[in-house]
Amino acid sequence: MKEQILNLSKESGCSIFMCKEALEYAASKNGGIDMAVAYLKAKTLAVKTHCSFEERVIRFMEAPDGGAC
């Protein structure tokens, strides 16, 4: 998992801690790297929305731009 964390951090520009958190989240949901990337997008995007965090993760999984809530 350490190598995955480092690769995700390098690719995303996010901290190692955030990438570890994202990969743990994805694993807890039986998701893969795509879900970890969606998690990072949802976590770092500061928007006013009516969506829950979980809904934002799913939207980023479905559409790279996050879609509309």
CORNOR-V466782 format. One record per run of one state. SS is the DSSP state (@ for helix, = for strand, . for the rest). FROM is the first residue (numbers start at 1). TO is the last residue. Records with the same first field share a line. If there is no record, write none. Layout:
SS=FROM-TO ; FROM-TO
This chain:
.=1-1 ; 13-15 ; 29-32 ; 45-52 ; 63-69
@=2-12 ; 16-28 ; 33-44 ; 53-62
